[in-house]
Amino acid sequence: MSSAIASTRFSFLDRSRTREGYDGPQALRDTVRLAGTAEALGYHRFWVAEHHSVPGVAGSAPTVLAAAVAAATSTIRVGTGGVMLPNHQPFVVAEQFGVLASLFPGRIDMGLGRSVGFTDGIRRALGRDKEDADAFAGQLSELLGWFDGTQRAHPQVHARPAEGLRVPPYVLATGEGAAIAAAAGLPLVVGDLRGREKLMRAVEGYRSGFRPSAWASEPYVVVAGTVAVAETEEAARRLLVPEAWSMAYARSHGSFPPLATAERIEGLTMTPKERELYESGLRGHLAGTEDAVAAGLELVVGETGADEVLVTTSTYDREALVDSLERLARIAGLRGAPDTVAVA
């Protein structure tokens, strides 16, 4: 293990992906169960995501799911990756995180994104417009003001029990969002690992534009991406197959399906467009044996100077997913990493 990896925190983001033969409620229970595994292995944080009206994703209410995760664990930090702030009123978001932080003091993170519902129908259901994402910087400022008592948009209104609490905020972003994080003086979560040049530009721009704030005195960079570790290169590649096919299908047909088994996907007859998108979805991730992934992580951390790596791995085979997390924990030298890992 390199000194760069040894000094880097490792965390996990679970998107509560549904799987063929398993419904949404099972996906949410799987997320809670996986959080316990991540805690036992020594991961720093466990975050959950927000998606609306996506057939292949059950995680639509991240603060509710975060409460379930926090209740089922005891030491790991729990948060959102993230709450999409343009979808919500900052006042309500502050109240929700105030409740979470009150129930689980010292363990809650507030990861915030600037995306809005991705179709016109979803945006109408949310009561939002596509342009609402452009107001993210102002929404972010208002949200933080509900915590420190500085908001003036709504005199004599207080977000209880949030006001006076310190819930660490993180901005999920690339491009313009990274500049917003820098200007606000907040930690940055940025990905993905496949677009290395774009990633580096965002990180460099963030660091150069960072202005210290009451929330963070210096830049803090969390690099997010897919990581899959297995006994062999082929086994690691097969971990990526279900998500790669779901993405390819979504881009070809406009609907994001539940995860299928690698065996079923590899037997499909794909159109040329589907095949191209599918093969593209398999490339560029950190996937392979422990030695290969360790080398890849050392390069990423060295290039970006990341303080933390936020891993997200979506696959059908839950046993193989846990095996991957165990192998990664061993690479990172986490306190709960097994000395040996069973053959996947």
C-alpha positions in Angstrom: 0.0 0.0 0.0 1.4 3.4 -1.0 1.6 6.3 1.3 -0.8 8.2 -0.9 -3.5 5.5 -0.6 -2.7 5.1 3.1 -3.5 8.8 3.8 -6.7 8.8 1.7 -10.1 8.2 3.1 -12.4 5.6 1.4 -16.2 5.9 1.4 -19.1 4.3 -0.5 -22.1 5.6 -2.3 -25.0 3.3 -2.9 -27.7 4.2 -5.5 -30.2 1.5 -4.4 -30.3 -0.1 -7.8 -33.1 -2.5 -8.4 -32.4 -6.0 -9.9 -34.4 -8.3 -12.0 -36.3 -10.6 -9.7 -36.0 -8.2 -6.7 -38.3 -5.2 -6.2 -37.6 -1.7 -4.9 -38.2 -2.4 -1.3 -35.6 -5.2 -1.5 -33.1 -2.7 -3.0 -33.6 -0.3 -0.1 -33.1 -3.1 2.4 -30.0 -4.2 0.5 -28.7 -0.6 0.9 -29.2 -0.6 4.6 -27.5 -4.1 4.9 -24.6 -2.9 2.8 -24.0 0.0 5.0 -23.4 -2.4 7.9 -20.8 -4.2 5.8 -19.1 -0.9 4.9 -19.0 0.1 8.6 -17.5 -3.2 9.7 -14.8 -3.0 7.0 -13.8 0.5 8.2 -15.1 2.8 5.4 -15.3 6.4 6.4 -18.8 7.3 5.0 -21.8 5.7 3.5 -23.9 7.9 1.2 -27.2 7.4 -0.6 -28.6 9.1 -3.7 -31.7 10.8 -5.1 -33.4 9.7 -8.3 -37.0 10.2 -9.3 -39.2 8.1 -11.5 -36.3 5.8 -12.6 -37.4 2.2 -12.9 -33.9 0.9 -12.0 -33.4 3.0 -8.9 -35.3 2.8 -5.6 -33.6 5.6 -3.8 -35.9 8.6 -4.3 -35.9 10.0 -0.7 -32.3 10.2 0.4 -32.8 11.8 3.8 -35.4 9.1 4.7 -33.0 6.4 3.6 -30.1 8.0 5.4 -32.1 7.8 8.6 -32.6 4.1 8.2 -28.9 3.6 7.4 -27.9 5.7 10.4 -30.2 3.8 12.7 -28.8 0.4 11.5 -25.2 1.5 12.1 -23.3 3.1 14.9 -19.9 4.6 13.8 -19.8 5.2 10.1 -20.7 8.7 8.8 -24.0 8.7 6.9 -25.1 11.2 4.2 -26.5 12.0 0.8 -24.8 11.9 -2.5 -26.8 13.9 -2.8 -29.9 15.8 -2.2 -30.7 17.6 -5.4 -31.3 21.0 -4.0 -33.2 22.5 -7.0 -35.8 19.9 -6.4 -36.6 21.2 -2.9 -37.1 24.2 -0.8 -33.9 24.9 1.2 -35.9 25.5 4.3 -37.3 22.0 4.2 -33.9 20.5 3.4 -32.4 22.3 6.5 -35.2 20.9 8.7 -34.6 17.4 7.4 -30.9 17.5 8.1 -31.5 19.1 11.4 -33.6 16.2 12.4 -31.0 13.7 11.2 -28.1 15.5 12.9 -30.2 15.7 16.1 -30.9 12.0 16.1 -27.4 10.9 15.0 -25.1 13.7 16.3 -21.6 13.9 14.7 -22.4 11.3 12.0 -24.4 13.1 9.3 -23.1 14.7 6.1 -25.1 16.9 3.8 -24.1 16.2 0.2 -25.9 18.5 -2.2 -26.3 18.4 -6.0 -27.6 20.9 -8.6 -29.5 18.5 -10.9 -33.2 18.8 -11.4 -35.6 16.1 -12.6 -34.3 14.9 -16.0 -37.6 14.8 -17.9 -40.3 17.5 -18.4 -42.8 15.2 -16.7 -40.7 14.6 -13.6 -40.0 18.3 -13.3 -43.7 19.1 -13.5 -44.4 16.5 -10.8 -41.7 18.1 -8.6 -43.1 21.6 -9.3 -39.8 22.6 -10.9 -38.4 23.9 -14.2 -35.1 22.9 -16.0 -33.8 26.5 -15.3 -34.1 26.0 -11.5 -30.6 24.3 -11.6 -29.2 27.8 -12.5 -30.3 29.1 -9.1 -28.2 26.5 -7.2 -25.7 29.0 -5.8 -28.4 31.1 -4.2 -30.3 28.0 -2.9 -27.0 26.8 -1.4 -26.4 30.1 0.4 -30.0 30.2 1.7 -29.7 26.6 3.0 -26.5 27.3 4.9 -28.1 30.4 6.3 -30.8 28.3 7.9 -28.1 26.5 9.9 -26.0 29.5 11.0 -29.0 31.9 11.4 -27.8 34.3 8.7 -30.6 33.9 6.2 -32.7 37.0 5.7 -35.0 35.9 2.9 -37.7 34.9 5.5 -37.5 37.2 8.6 -38.6 35.7 11.9 -38.6 32.2 10.4 -36.3 29.5 11.9 -35.4 26.0 10.6 -35.7 23.9 13.7 -33.9 21.9 14.9 -31.3 22.8 12.3 -30.4 26.3 13.4 -27.2 26.3 15.4 -26.2 22.8 14.3 -23.0 22.0 12.3 -23.9 19.6 9.5 -20.9 19.4 7.1 -22.0 20.4 3.6 -20.5 18.9 0.4 -21.1 20.0 -3.2 -21.5 17.4 -5.8 -20.3 19.0 -9.0 -18.3 19.3 -12.2 -17.6 22.4 -14.2 -19.6 25.3 -13.0 -20.6 23.5 -9.8 -17.0 23.2 -8.8 -16.7 27.0 -9.1 -19.7 27.3 -6.9 -18.2 25.0 -4.2 -15.0 27.0 -4.4 -16.7 30.4 -4.0 -18.8 29.1 -1.1 -15.8 27.6 0.6 -17.2 24.1 0.7 -15.8 20.6 0.2 -16.1 19.3 -3.4 -17.3 15.8 -4.6 -16.3 15.4 -8.2 -16.3 12.5 -10.8 -16.2 10.4 -12.7 -12.8 8.6 -13.1 -13.3 8.0 -16.8 -13.1 11.6 -17.8 -9.7 12.3 -16.3 -9.0 15.5 -18.1 -12.4 17.0 -17.2 -11.9 15.8 -13.6 -8.5 17.4 -13.3 -9.8 20.7 -14.7 -12.6 20.8 -12.2 -10.3 20.0 -9.3 -7.7 22.6 -10.4 -10.3 25.2 -10.9 -11.8 24.5 -7.5 -8.5 24.7 -5.6 -7.4 27.9 -7.4 -10.8 29.6 -6.7 -11.4 28.3 -3.2 -12.2 30.9 -0.6 -12.1 29.9 3.1 -15.4 29.9 4.9 -16.9 29.2 8.2 -17.6 25.7 6.9 -14.1 24.8 5.6 -10.8 26.6 6.0 -9.1 24.9 3.1 -10.1 22.9 -0.1 -11.2 19.3 0.4 -11.6 17.1 -2.6 -13.6 13.8 -2.8 -13.1 12.0 -6.1 -16.0 9.7 -7.0 -16.1 6.8 -9.4 -16.7 3.1 -10.1 -14.3 0.7 -8.6 -14.5 -3.1 -8.9 -12.0 -5.5 -7.4 -12.0 -9.3 -7.9 -9.6 -12.2 -8.0 -9.2 -11.9 -11.8 -9.5 -9.2 -14.4 -12.4 -11.1 -16.0 -14.3 -11.4 -12.7 -13.9 -7.7 -12.1 -15.1 -6.9 -15.7 -18.2 -9.0 -15.1 -19.0 -6.8 -12.0 -19.3 -3.9 -14.4 -21.5 -5.7 -17.0 -25.0 -5.1 -15.4 -24.6 -1.3 -15.0 -22.9 -1.0 -18.4 -25.9 -2.6 -20.1 -28.4 -0.6 -18.1 -26.7 2.6 -19.2 -26.5 1.5 -22.8 -30.2 0.5 -22.8 -31.2 3.8 -21.3 -29.3 5.8 -23.9 -30.8 3.7 -26.7 -34.4 3.4 -25.5 -34.9 6.2 -23.0 -35.7 3.9 -20.0 -33.2 2.9 -17.3 -33.9 -0.7 -16.5 -33.2 -2.8 -13.4 -29.9 -4.6 -13.3 -29.7 -8.0 -15.0 -27.2 -10.8 -14.5 -24.0 -10.7 -16.4 -24.8 -14.1 -17.9 -28.1 -12.9 -19.4 -26.5 -9.7 -20.7 -23.6 -11.5 -22.4 -26.1 -13.7 -24.2 -28.1 -10.8 -25.7 -28.1 -9.9 -29.3 -27.4 -6.1 -29.3 -27.9 -3.6 -32.0 -24.7 -1.8 -33.2 -25.6 1.3 -31.2 -26.3 -0.8 -28.1 -23.1 -2.7 -28.5 -21.1 0.5 -28.9 -22.6 2.1 -25.8 -22.3 -1.1 -23.8 -18.6 -1.5 -24.6 -18.0 2.2 -23.8 -19.7 1.6 -20.4 -17.2 -1.1 -19.5 -14.1 1.1 -20.2 -12.3 3.6 -18.0 -13.3 2.4 -14.6 -10.9 1.2 -11.9 -11.6 -2.5 -12.3 -9.3 -5.5 -11.9 -7.2 -7.5 -9.4 -6.1 -5.9 -6.2 -2.7 -5.1 -7.6 -4.2 -3.5 -10.7 -6.7 -1.4 -8.8 -4.1 -0.4 -6.2 -1.9 0.9 -9.0 -4.9 2.8 -10.6 -5.8 4.3 -7.2 -2.3 5.4 -6.6 -2.3 7.2 -10.0 -5.7 8.9 -9.4 -4.8 10.1 -5.9 -1.4 11.2 -7.1 -2.9 13.2 -10.0 -5.8 14.8 -8.2 -4.4 15.1 -4.7 -7.7 13.7 -3.5 -8.4 13.7 0.2 -11.0 11.0 -0.2 -12.3 8.4 -2.7 -16.0 7.9 -2.9 -16.6 4.5 -4.5 -19.9 3.6 -6.3 -20.3 0.1 -7.6 -23.6 -1.1 -9.0 -23.9 -4.8 -9.9 -26.3 -7.7 -9.8 -24.3 -10.1 -7.7 -24.4 -8.9 -4.1 -21.9 -11.5 -2.9 -19.4 -10.3 -5.6 -20.1 -6.7 -4.5 -19.2 -7.5 -0.9 -16.1 -9.3 -2.0 -15.1 -6.3 -4.0 -15.6 -4.0 -1.0 -13.5 -6.4 1.1 -10.7 -6.4 -1.4 -10.7 -2.6 -1.7 -10.7 -2.3 2.1 -7.5 -4.5 2.1 -5.9 -2.3 -0.6 -6.7 0.8 1.5 -5.6 -0.7 4.7 -8.9 -0.2 6.4 -9.2 -1.4 10.0 -11.8 -4.0 9.3 -10.3 -5.4 6.1 -9.9 -9.2 6.2 -6.4 -10.7 6.0 -7.6 -12.9 3.2 -10.6 -12.7 0.9 -12.6 -15.7 -0.2 -12.5 -16.5 -3.9 -15.4 -14.7 -5.6 
